[in-house]
């Protein structure tokens, strides 16, 4: 009886270890596949102006391909949630992640900044996330990603929206209208419901 229990436990542990290994391999394969499309991350400039939006502490939720909130991007470690600080500058946005490479998003690459309730497999209350849609340096420079940040103090979100969108809700320097991501989300919701 003792040997039967031991064999059962060892088999369960072996199956669990195999599942973890296969998930890890899938995660790495996805990261390698996305690497070409996403391209290299923008380097953080050596000199930055004074912050236009003060450092906001919170949680980096993840990044997803624009238009599909569940298409998590894993390249460059962007798929790993981490404590982070977000700071806005005239030149762009700096996201400093704990135990990870900082993410620099130049202002010229920013398509829109909005609030949302879901991204990269994380669902929150209404407007719980600050989401930055930006263009990558990928193979064709047309890949757009949504990067999500949950601030410890959500009352600062309007400051971010005001800084990176103009009065009409459009990005302050080029890009598409702020309402496009919301419309894309509504369109994908309709497809999911059908």
N, C-alpha and C positions, 0 to 999 in steps of 0.2 A: 504494500500500500504506500509506503514511504517513497519508493522508487517511482511509482506511478505519479504521485503528486509532484515530485522533483522534475520528471520528464514534462509534465503539463506546464509547470512554471517556466522551465527552460524554453519550451516551444513558444509560449506566449511572449517571453522576452525576445526571442529570436524574430518572431513576426513583427513585433513592435520596432525592433532595431532595423529590420528590412524596410519597413514603411518610412521611418525617419530618413534612412539613407536615400530612398527613391525620391522623397520630397526634396531633400537637399540637392540631389542631382538635377531635378527638374528646375529648381530655383536657379542654379548655376547655368543651365542650358538656356533658360529664358534670358538671363543677363547677357550671355554671349550673343544671343540672337539680336537682342535690342541694342547692343553696343554700336553696331554699324548705323542703325537708324537714328539713334540719339546722338552719336558723335561724342566728342570730348566736352567736358564741362568747361564753361567760360572760366578763365583764370581770375582770381581776385586781384583787382588793381593794387599796386603798391601804395598809391596815395589816393585817399578819398576825401571829399569835402566834409564839412560838418553834417551830421545826420539831419535830414528833413523830417524824419519820423523816428522818435527815440526808440531805443532797444525795447522790444516786446518779448517777454519770456513766455514759454509755452511748450507745446509738443509738436514736433514735425511728424505729421501723420503719414506722409508718403507722397508719391507722384504717380500720376496715371496719364495715359495717352488721352489727349483732349477729345471730348465727346463720348468717352466711355469711362465712367467713374470706377469701374471694376478692373480695367486694364492696367494693373499696377506695373510700374516701371521698376525693374530690379537692377539695371545697369548702374555702375558707379556707386553701388550701395544705396541707391535712392529708394529701394523698397523696404528699408529697415526704419521702423519708427524710432525716434530718439528725442530726448529733451533738447530743446533748441532755443535760440534767441534770433529774432528777426529785426533787422534795422534797415530803414529806408534812407537812401542817399539821392542826391541830384543825379548821380550816375547810374543808379540802379538799386537792387535789393540784395542784402547779404543775409544769408541764412546760415548760422553757425550751429552745427549739430554736434552733440556730445559724442565723443569717440568716433567721429567720422569727418571726412573731408568737408570743408565749408562749401556751400553752394552759392555762387554769384550769378545773379540774373541781371544783365545790363538793361537799362531802361529801354534802349532801342529794341530789345528782344521781347519786351512785355507787350502782350496783346490786350490783356484786361486784368483787372483785380475785382473780385466779387466776394460775397459771402455765399455759403452753400451749407447743406446739411450732410453731404456724403462725399466721400472720395477714397479711392484705393482700399475698398473693403470696409471702411469705417463709416458708420452712420451715427449722426448726432442730432441734437435738437435743431430746430430751424435757425439758420444763420450762425451755426456754431463754429463753422470753419471759415478761415480767410483763405481764399484760393487765388493763386496767381497763375494765369495762363501765359505761357511764353514759348517762343520759338527756340529750337535747339540748333546746334551747329552740325547737325547730322548730314547724311549723304546728299540730300537735296535741299537742305535749309527750309523745308516746308513742314517738318514734323513739329507739332505743338504738344506741349504737356501742361497738365494742371498740377501744381504743387500746393499741397494743403498744409495749413498751420492752424493749430488750435491754441489761441492765446489764453494765458491765465486770466487776463483781464479783457473781456470781449468789448468793453466800452471804448477801446482804442480802435476798433475796426473802422468806424467812420473816418477817422484820421487817415488811415491807409487808403480808403476809397477816394477821399478828397485829394490826396497827394498824387495818386497814380491814375486817376480818371478825371476828365474835365467836368464842367457843370452839366453837360448833356449826357454824362455817363460813358463817354468815350475815353479811351486811353489818352493820357496827356500828350503823348508824342507818337502819333500814328497807331496803326493796328485796327482791329475790328471793334464794333460796338460792344458795350458791356452786356447788352441783353442777348447777344448771340449764344454764349455758353448756356444761359438759362433756356433759350429756345431749343438748343441741341439736346439738353437734358430732357425737355418735355417730349421732343420727337422720339428719343430713345425709350422713354417711359411708355409712349403709345405703342411702339413696336413690341416692347416686353409684354404689354397687356393683351396683345392680339393673339 
